[in-house]
Amino acid sequence: SGQPSLRGIPLRGLDGNLTRLDVLTLGGEQVTLEGEVVPLSAGAVAVLGSLVLQPGQTRQHLQAALYPDKFPNAAASAIKSHLAELRRHIPGEVVLTDGPYHARTYHLSGGFGVRLDLLEYRSALAQHNLVRALSLYRGPAFPGMTQSDWAEGLQLEARTGLSLLAQQWARAALHAGEPQQALAICDQVLMVEPELVELHELRLQAARQLGDVRLIAQYA
């Protein structure tokens, strides 16, 4: 399918009969159902991702996270529309509701094996696996959610995590006397996140350690 393989949240009763749902959010929103792309808006993918990360949210919580700048009625309408979109395009009631009408909460059905790239990415960072992290990080999380503080927070977390791990790897390469390896690490990460100042500085250090006058001039 060309998509990176994903492992997601632990699922109860994982017996091979679950419908596979892959939720890609890094660098662009895309959902696949058993490998087939589902035509969903960025907002619908954000609702899905948000419920994977934090099940049991109310509609008010979703509104505040995804559309903090909209008037309450407009935000409520947008969330209702996204929930309807998910039910329309994903057969089998992927989003279930609980609780009384005035305090209804939403969670995902146990009939789906949901894999979220952001969770797999967090796992790669926790394991200090830069190669794996870079294979998953194709850009900011939920880039279509331009007015969402929640999405901005996830973007900052993902970008900071990548920067810190790449700095760690690059410094280890410099310490081991392998400036070429440090350069390669910095270059690869800067291709997806070109504004990471610390990696520009480490790349210059690597060029100086190499003694490459042309690279020093290019990076200085």
N, C-alpha and C positions, 0 to 999 in steps of 0.2 A: 504493500500500500504506500510505501515511501515515508510513512509517518514514523517518528521515533516510538519504540515500544515503551509503554508506560506501566508502572505499577502504582496503584492508588491506595485508597484507604482500605484497611482490613474489613472484610465483609463476612457477616454471619452466614453460615450455611453455604459456603462456597463449594457447590457441587457440580459445576460445569453447565448447569441449566440457566444461568443468569444471562440476560441480554447485555452484551458488551457496549458500553457507552464511554467513548473517549472524549474528554473535554480539554481542548488546547486553548491556552489563553496568553502564552508568552509570545509577543510579536504579532498577535492577531487572534481573533476569536474564531474557533471552528469546533464543531461537534460532529463526531461520526458515530453512527449506530450500526454495530456489526460491520464496521469498515466503510459504510456508505455515508457520504457527507449529508448532514441535515441542514436545510436552509433556515438558519436562525439569525435574528438580529443580534448585534453586540449586547444589547440590554438583556435579551433572553438568555444568552450565554452567561452573562454576569449574574443573573438570578440563579442559574444552575450552579455556577462556581461558588457563589456565596453560600448556597445551601449544602454543598459538599463540605466547605470549610467550617460552616457553623449551622448545623441542622437545628430546627425548632424555632426559627425566627418568625416574628409576626410580620404582617404586611407593612406595618409602620416602621419596623426595623429596616426592612428592605428599602423602603422609600427613603429613609434618612441616609442610608449608606450609599445608595446608587444615585439618588436625585436630590441632594440637599438644597440645591438652589431653585428647585421648582416649587410653585405653590402647592400646598397639600393635595388639593383636588387633582391637579395635573400629575403629580407624582403618583398618587393612588391609581389614576387611570393608566399610567405607563406600566406600573407593576402588574395590574390586572391584565393588561394587553400582553405582557411578556409571559405570564402564567398560561394564558389562553394559547399563545403561540407554542409553548412547550407541549401542552396537551394535544394540540392539533398535529404537530409534526413528529412527536415521539409516541408511538402506540404503546398502550399498556399503563397509562397513568403514572408517569415518572415522578410527578410531584403530588404528595398526599397531604391532607390537612388533618389537624387535630384540634381539640378544644372547642369552647363555645363560639358562637358566631362573632361576638364582639372582641374576642381575644384569640382568634384562630392562629395556629402556628403551622408552618410548612416544613416538610422534610421529604427526602427522596425515598422512593419505593425500594424495598429490599430485593425486588426482582431484577435489579440492574447491577451489573458489575461496573461501577463507575471509576474511571481512571482520570485523575486531574494532573496535568503536567506540572502545575505549581507545587503540588505536594511532593511529586517525584523530584523536582528541582530542589526543594527544601531538604529532602533526604540526601541528595548528592552533596549539598553544601555541608550538612552535618557530618558526612563521612569524609569531608575534605577531598572529594573526587571532582577535580576541576574538569577533567575530560568529559565526564558524565554531565556535569552542570552545563558546560558549553554546548553539548549536543541537544540539550533541552531549551536553553536560553536563546530565543530567536529575536528578542527585543522586549520592550516593557510589557508588563502584565495588563490585560484588559485595555489595550490602547484605544478602543472605541468609546470608552467611558470617560470622556474628557472633563466632565463636570463633577466627578465623584471623588470625594476625599478618601473614601474606602479604597478605590482603585489606586489613587495616588500613593496611599500608604503601602500597598502591596508592591507598587512599582519601586518605591524607595527601598523597601526591604530587600527585594530581589536584586536591585542594582548594587546596593551596599554589600550584600553577601558575596556577589560576584567579584567586586572590587577587592574586598578583604582577602578572599581566597586566592585570587590571582596575585596579589601583592606577596602573600605568604609563599606561593610557589616560585615567583620570580626572585624573591630575596634568597630563598633556599638555593636556587640555581646560581646566583651571584656568589653566595657564600661557598658553594662547592667549586667555584672557578669555572663555571659554565655560562659565560655571558651570552653565547649564541642561543642557548636554551631559554634564558631569561628574555631575550629579544623576541623569540618565537611566541612565548607565553603572552607578553605584552601586546604584540601585534595581533594575535588571534582575538584577544578580549576587546581591544580597541576597535576591531572591525565591527563588533555589534554594539559597543558602548564607547563611542569616540571621545566623550567628554570626561573620562576618568583621569583627573589631573595626576594622581599618585602614580598611575601606570606610565604616563608620559615621562615623569621624573625618573622612574626605575628604568625605562627604556634608554634614557640618556646616560644613566649610570652604567648600563650594560655596554653601550657604545664606547664609553670612556674606558671601561675595563678591557674591551676588545682592542682599543687603540685605533679604531677606524675613524680617521679624520673626516671622511665624507659623511658617515652616519652621525658623528658628533655635530657637524654643521647642520645636518638635516633636522636633528631632534632638538638642538639648542634653542 
